[in-house]
């Protein structure tokens, strides 16, 4: 296989023909990086309960294990030439086990899974063993094949080939013995039965396999000699023996037909969002050019096409300047696309027009101005003792009144919070806001933005060390009649600080003091549509942050989201503000300072007088 066909692709891009659904806790789907092979057969899959069964030349069970960790990226090779020898072949399968085979550990490497066809392997290519001859195998329709090099007790690069039936029991096609009542486990047993699945220790998470267990890939009699497996080459340590590997799982499509990989994943594309849109008005996006289709197929195809579809209010797309349509169609590399959509009928809302080309989607957002009264919302930062550190009263808030009970929600579009006022000289942003209905929720504060966007709820990433993160999980309860939120907060160089709010509706902020600096409604008696509460019961509003630059502080957002613009009573602020470092603070007051009360000035004056005295003494010495 040449370098172009080794181009790395996401495993999701291999899922063209079959979707693979996996049963059992020991099976997991993988979205990791893989190589683009000639054919795609399934989604990537891995298991920690795969089976290894070694049969003698007569078919007696010699040994094995049931704790094999085995993975397959879902692709299949189609030519013997794809095998280039040890260390030079591109693998699409891995298999390993910590269980020794007759006192010695084994390793399998350079494993390649093959689509139906006829294959030949020169067993001398591996070197390291005195194997000789050519291993000729046929993988029939409805089967898959697997070639590997096997190392054991200093014997390296032993050629092994497995022909696998799909969704079948081991040995079922040739009348294997019923497991385990009359199936001996060793070749030395009296009258040993043939073609028995190894069901002894060690066992993987799936436990002891029954003889009738149906495997996703079940090793079969690959040379029609009545013994499961394909005999290994002569002159090696296992000449004539049959190494069998069985992978658990279930195909959602039983045929298991592999097809040539078709690259319908274009390069990523973006649309520039439209803000402050006029209500119920149609807007057109910028144009994007389709590129990247057919690039990583076995035979690259610049003319490869992909499906195009669109969703959203009033949504449509245009190809190369043609008429807009919402009907699913096809596009090719070089096509110029733009979309349009209709702005919401109310302020503070967003229309998302989603265009999908092949497997990639891009969103054109059309947002109307903030809802009436929203620009007078409040931000109050409290330090660990409950003192007001700072804030602002010009927060622009928007909420569409919806909420979720799904902690794995990836919809971050229902609320926005912003302000142009710096917080201690640096602007802040609140992003990835999720609004929660009544219920109890647990947030993993170690999750990255990418993990949140993927819907991951338990990430178990390392806790940050500078500054120290105090805990991993935030658990909060949103009571009846309350609204909750989790957001990420950026300030200066600190990013993605976790903030949780639990709001009472239509209430005055308290018991803590509110930031009452100038701008909009700075009256602490203001009734807020959403008022930040003391949800962690530490005696101050908000919840103590556990990561980022403000560990122990609590960020409170008091929000006006609907109704007529706020009418604010005149109010002269007296705000106690402390440093965000938590090391003391200052007092901002409307009353001028009294110089007699300022002890620091007396200290400075005394120091200057002392310096003056020293200077006069030096002058006298010079004169004398």
N, C-alpha and C positions, 0 to 999 in steps of 0.2 A: 504494500500500500504506500503510495507516495505521500509527500509531506502535506499536500493540499487536503487529502482525505483524512489526515490526522488533526485537522483543524478542530479546536475545542468548541463544544456547544453545550448549552444547558441541557440537562436530562429531559426537561419538559419538551424540548424541541424534537426529541426522539419519539414522543408519544403521538404517532401519526395514524397508525392503523388500529391498535388495540389500546384500551384502557385496562389497567391492571388493578383489580381490587384485592386487597390482602386481608386475610382472616387471621385473628390471633394477635395477642399482645407482643409476640416475639417478632412480628413482621413490621417493617417501617418503610414508607416510601422515601426516596431520596431525591432532593432537588439539586444535588451537587453537580460539578462540572464533569463532563465525560468527553470521549472522543467521538467524532462523527464516523460511524462505520457504514458499510454499504447498505445495510437494511435496518429498518426499525420494526421491532416486534411487540414492545410493551413499554410501560413506564419502568423506571429504575426500581429495583427491589432489593431488599436485604433481609437476612434472617440469622438468628443465633441458634436455631434448632435444625439446621440442615444435617443430613445423615451421610456417613461414610461407611460403606460395607465392602470388605474385601472377601472375595470368593476364590477358592482354589480352582485349579484347572478342571476339577470334577464337579465344581459348583457348591462345595461345602463352605459354610461360613467360617472364615478364618479369624476375623476380628473387625473392629471398627469403632465408631463413636457417634453420638447424637448431639454433640455440642459444637458442630462446625459453624463458624461464622462465615456466611457466604453472601456475596452480593453480585448483582448483574445489572448493567446499566440499560438494559432493554434493547440493545442493538445486536446485530448478527453479521459476521463476516460471510463472504460468498466465494472465496478462492483460497486454495491451499497456499498460494504465494503470499497470503497475508501473514503466514508464519515465517519469521525470519531468523529463528534460533533464539537461544537464551539471552535475555536482556535486550534484544533487538525487536521484539514483537510488541505490538500495541494490544494490551489486555482490555477486555471488557467484562471480565469476571474475576473475583477474588475468592479465595477459600483458605481458611486457617482453623487450627484447633490447638488448645493447650494439652490435649490428651495424647500421651505417648502410644505408639503402635509397637507392641512387643519390646518395650523398654527404651524405645528411641522416638524422639519427636520427628514429625514429618512436616514438610512444607510443600505447597503447590504454587507454582508461579508460571508466568507467561501463559495465562489461561485465556483462551479465545473461544467464544461461542459462535457456532456456524449455522447458517440457514440450510434448508434442504438442498442436497446436492451430493456429488461424489468427490472425495478428497483423498490425497496421498501425502504421507509424511515420511521423510527419510529419517529413521530413528538414529542414524549416526550424526545428524546435524547438531544434536544437543551436546555431544561429546561427554566426557566424564564417566561413561559407562561403556562396557563392551557390547552394547546393543547393536544389532545388525538387522538389515532388511527394511522393507517399506511397509508401513501401516496403511492399508487401503480400507477405507470405510465409506459406506453410503448412508446418508441421512435422508430418509423417505419423507414424502409429503406428510404433514401433520406431526413431524418430529423436529427436534433441534439437536445439534451435535456440539461437543465440547472437547477441545484438545488442550492438554496441559503438560507441564514438566513437573515431575514428582521427585523430591529429595527425601532420603531416609538412610540414616546410619552410614553416612559417608558415601552413599550411592546417589549421585546427582543426575538430574536431567533425564529421569526415566520417563519415556513417553507413555501417556495415558490418554485414551479416547473414550468418551461416554456418548452413547446415542440415547437421547431422552424422549420418552413419550410425554405428551402434554396431558395434564389432569388425569393421572392414572395411578394405580397401586403398583408397587414394586413386584415384578414377577407375575402379575395377573395374566399376562398374555400367554404364558407357557405353563400355567397350572402350578404355581408355587405352593409349597406346603402351608397349612394354616399356622399362623404364628400363635402363641408361643407354646401351645400344649404338645405339639409333636414336631417342633422345629429345633434341632440341636444347634448350639452356638459355637461349637468347635469342630475342626476337621477330624479330631481324634475320637469323637463320640462314636458309640456303637451304631452302625447303620445310619450314618448322618443323612439328613434330608438335604435336598439341593435348593438353591435359589431362595434362601431365607434372609430376610432383612435383619441386619444387626439391631437388636433392641436392648442390649445391655448398657452398662455405664460407659461413658458418662452421658448424662441426659441434659439437654438444653432446657430453656424455659417452657417449651411445649410438653415436656415430660416424655414418658415411655411411648414410642410409636407403636401402634397396632400394625399387624401384618397387612391389614386391609386399608391402612391409611392411604388416602389419595394425595399424591404430591403434585405440585405445579409442574415441576420437571422431574420425571421419574426415570431413572436409569433402566435401559431396556437391553434385550439380547441383540447386540449390535452386529453380530456376524452369523446369526442363525445356527449356532451350535448347541442350543438348548440351555446355555448358561448365561445368566444375566451379566452384561458388560461386554467389553472387547478385550480379548487376550493381549497381555503385554508382550513386547518383543522378546525374542530368544536372546540368551546370553546375559540378560539382566538379572537382578536378584529376585524378581518376581515373574520370571518367564512363564507365560501361560496363565498367570493369575489374572483376575478381573477386578479392577478397582471401580466401584460404583459410587456416584454422588447423587443425592436426592434433595431437591430444594422445595420446601413447603410453600403453600400459597394457593391462590385461586385466580385463574384468568376470568375476567368478566366476559370475554369472548372465547368460546371453547376451541375454535379452530386454530388459533395460534399462528396464523399465516403471517409471514414476514414480508414486508414490501420495501421497495427502494425508498430511502429517506428523501423526503421532499422538504426543502427549506422554504417555509412560508413565514419566516420571522424577519420582518424588515428592520432596518435601522430605526432606533427610537426617534420620535418626532414630538414637537411641542407646539402649542398654540398660545398666543399672548392673551391673557385674560382681559376682559372688558369690565371696567368698574364705573360706578356712578351712572349706570345706564338708565335711560328713560323708561318708565314703566310700560310694559306690554309692547315694546318696540323690537323689531327684528334687527340683528347685527350679524355682520359677516366677519370671519376670522382672517388672519394672515394665511398665506399659502405655505404648503409643505410639499416636498418632492419625495416620492417613494424611491427607496434605495435599499439594497442589501438582500433582496429576494434571490434564492437559488445559489447563493455564494458558497455554502458549505455542504452541498450535496456531493456524493461520490464523484459525479461528473457535474461540475458547476454549470448552471443554466441561467445566463443573464436574462432570458426571456420568461423565466418562471413567473407565474401569476399567483395572486392571493385574493381571498375574499375580502370585501370591504362592506361594513355595515355601520349604522349610526343609531343612537338613541338620544332622547332629550326633548324638551318642549319646543315644538316648531322646528325640529332638527332636520337638516338635509345636508348633502355634500355635493360638490361639483367636481368633475374630472376634466382637466384641461380646458377650463372655461365654459364647459357645457352647462346645461340646465341642472338646477338643484333637484335632488331626488332623495328619498328615504328608503328606497328599495335596495336590498342587498345585491351587490355586483362584484366585479373583479377588477383588479388593477395590476399594473406591471411596473417594473423599474422605470423611472423617468417621468411617470405620470405626476401632474401637478394638481394638488387637492386643496380645496378650502371648504369650510363648513359654515353654516349659519344656524341661528337659534333665536328664540324669542325671550326677551327679558321678563322677569316675574312681574306680576300685576300689583305687587306691594313692595314698599321699601324694606330694606334690611334682609333681602332674600337673594338667592343665587340660582340660576339655571345652569346645569352642567350638561353640555353637549359632548357625548363620548363617541369618538370615531375609532373603530377597530379595523385594523388591516392585518390579516393573518392572525398572528398570536400577540400582536402589540396594540395597545390602546393609548389614545391621547385625549385629553379633556380640554374643551374650550368653555371657560366659565364666564357667565354674564351676570354681574352683580348690580343691584340697585343701591341707591344711597342708604345710609343707616336709617333705621326707623325713628319716628318722631320722638324726641326727648332722649335718645340714646347717647348723645354727645355729652351729657352731664353726669356720666357715671363716675364712681369714685374708686380709687386705689389707695389702700392704707397698708403700709408695712409696719408690723409690730416686732419689737425685739423680743428676746427670750424672757424679759421681765414684764412684757406687756406695754412698754413704752412705745410711743409713736416714733418710728424712725424716719418716715417720709411718705411721699405719695403724690397724688394729683387728683384733680376733680374734673379733668377734661377727657376722661376715657370714652372712646367711641365703642359702644357695645351693640351687638346685634345677636338676637336669638329668635329662631323660628318657632319656638314653643314646643319642639319635639324633644323626646328623650328616649333612652334605651335601657334595657335591663341586661344587655349582653356585654359582659366584661371584655369579650374578644372583638367588639365592634371596631371596624376600621373606617367608620364614617366620621370624619372630622369637620364636616361642613355646616353643622347646625348652629354654632356660636362663634363669634369673633370678638376679640378685645384688642384695642390699640390706643396709643397715645403718642403725641409728639413731644411731650414734656420729659426731659431727661430725669433719671433718678440718680442723684449724686454724680452728675456730669455725664452719665451714659444712658443712651436710650435702651428701652426694654421692649421685648416682644413676647406675646403669648401665642402659642401655636399647638397644633394637634389636640384641640379641645374636644373632649367627648362629654356629653351631657347625659346624666343618669337619672332614671326614675327611682321611686322608693325601692329600697332593697339594701343588701349588704354586699360590699365589693372589696376585693383585694387586688392591689396594684403591685407588680414587681418593679421596683424603682431602678433595677439594673438593666431593664430592657432598653435596647437602642431604638432609634426612630424606625429603622428598617424592620425590626422585630414587631413594633407596635403596628406598623402598616401591614405586616403579614398576619396580624391577628394573634400573635404569640402572647400568652398570658403568664407563663412561667419561663424565665430566661436563664436564671442562675448564673449571670455574668459576675465577674469579680467586683466587690465593692470598691468604689474609688478611694484613693488614699490621700489626695491633696485637693481640697481639705477632706478629712476623714468622713466617710459616709457612715451614719449611725445605725442604719437598719436597711434591710432589703425590701420588706413588704410594708405597704400602707393598707390597713384595713379600715374601712369607714362605712357607716350606716346612714342611709338617706331615709328619714322617717316619713310617715304619712303626711302629705301636704308639702313636703320639702322637695328641693331639686338639688342634685349633686353634680360635680364635674371633676374631671382630671385633665390637667393641661401641662404642657412643657413651657418653661419660662427661660428666656435668654436675657442676660444683662452683662455688659462689658464683654469679657472673654469667657464668661461662664455660660454654658449652653445646656439645654434640656434638663433644667432643674424641675423636679416633680412638685406640682402644686395641686392640692385637693381642696375643693370648696364644697360645703353643704349649706344651702341657702334656705332661709325662711322666706316666705312670700309676703310682700307688702308690710314690711316691718322697719323699725328704726334701729340703726346699728348700735350694738352694745353687747356686753357691758364695757368693753374696751373703748378707749378714746378713738375717735375718727380723725383722719387727716383733714384739716380744715383750712389749708392754704387757699389762696385766691384761685378763682376760675369756677365758673358754673355754680352748682349748688354745694356750697361749703358749709352749710348749716348742719350741725350734728343731729338736729331734730328732723331731718329729711326722711320721708317714708320711701323706702326703696322697693321696687318690684321684686328684686332678689337681694336679700341681706345676708352677708357672710356670718355664719354662726361659729360658736366654739364647739366644733364637732369632736375634738379629741379630749374635751373636758379638762383642759389644763388651766382654766380660769381666764383665758384671753381668746378673743375671736380668731377664727381660722384654725389651721392645723400646723403644728411645728414641722418645718421642712427638714428632710433627712439627708439631702445631698446638695451639692453645689456651693455657691458662695454665701448662702444664708442659712446654714444649718442651725436649727433652733429658732429661727425667725418664722413668722407667719404672714403670708401675703393674703390680703383680703380685697375682694372685688365686690363692691356694692353697686347694683346695676339697675338702671331705669331702661326698660326695653320696649315699652309700649305706651300708648296713650298720648295725650297732648304734651307739648314741650313743657319742661319743668318751669314753674314759677318759683323763684327762690327768694326767701326773706333776706333782708340785709343782715350781714353778719360780719363782725370784726374778729379775725382769728387770733387766738393765742395758742400756739402749737409747740409742744415739747417734742423736739426732734433729736434723736441720737444717731451716732455714726453707724453705718452698716457693718462695720467691723465688730460692733458689740462692745467696744472699749470706751464706754462713756458717751458724752454727747454735748449738746449745747442747748441753750434756751433762746427761742425766738419770741420776743414780746413787744407789744406796742408801747410799753413804758420805757423812756430813756434810762440808761444806766447811771447810777449815782457813783461818782468817782471815789467818795469816801468809803463806799461799800466794796470797792474793788481792791482786794488785798494784793493782787498781782502787780498793780501799779506801784504800791508801796515797796515791794521787793525790788522792782526795776529801779526806782528812785534811789534806794539805799545803795544798790550796786554801783550806780553812776557816781554817787557821792564818794564812795570808797575809791573808785578809780581817780577821781579828782584829787583826793588827798595824797595818793601816791605820786601823782604828777607834780604837785607842789613841793613835796619833800625832795624829789630829784632836782628840781630847779634850785633849791637852796644849797644842795651839795655842790652844784656846778659853780654857783657864785662864790662859795667859800674856797 
